[in-house]
């Protein structure tokens, strides 16, 4: 079952607080402006969650890319820990876009996205239920398609 709208909003708010607003509050020495930003972020998080859950694919991809690039910045590719895929945001991203930046994912990542083991992914690839990427691993779109076809979503 996919995460609820409220679960998704709460994870977004918690992550934005930890990664952006709390450090800003420390930097600004507790400035009241940060409280105003928290109000704006709550409203926006509601809208982002709505687009992620109910928006068309183009909207969902746009929101995912903005969230990932802002909350998980880095010089390298986006490679969240495997347990991230079990969070409300991770489960939503897997269902809506597959992996937001990877052309292929390892069997371990595909398994985390699907909520199964690497061996389970291997079996699905061998049975033609997941598409093997020519350079190794699995196409993220085939993971997404599998989630949608099966009506299964990894649990948190």
Phi, psi and omega in degrees: 000134179292159178295156177283163176304314182296320178298318180295315179300315182297319178295317178301312180298315181298315182292318178295320176301310185293315188274332186239305190284318178299313177298322178295320178297320177294314181298321182270007177059047175075023181303140180296342179301327181294325176297320177296321178296323178299322178296315179297316181297321179300315179297315181294321180299322176300315180293318179297316180298319179299314179295322179295321183274317189246348183287168176287172185300320181297316178298314182298316180298316179300316180294316180300313182296321178294315181296310183297315183291332180275315186273340182230058183289158177177164179278341181256187180291159177287113180226079181292157175298154184304323182290344176300327181293347177267356178281164177305317179293315179300316179295321179292316179299314180301318182288322186272321186230357188078236173258132188291339185229344186272142175280325174219157177234150178293165177299325179295316179292316178302319178297317178297319179296324182271344183078030179229177180278167173300321179297322176298320177296315179303315179298318179295322177295313180297330179271003179076017180272342172231144182270123177286137175280140182302332180267006181112158181077205187228146173293126178302327179295329178288329175294312178302313181299321178297316178300316182290317181296318184278347184066019181255141177222133180305141179269148180278000000 
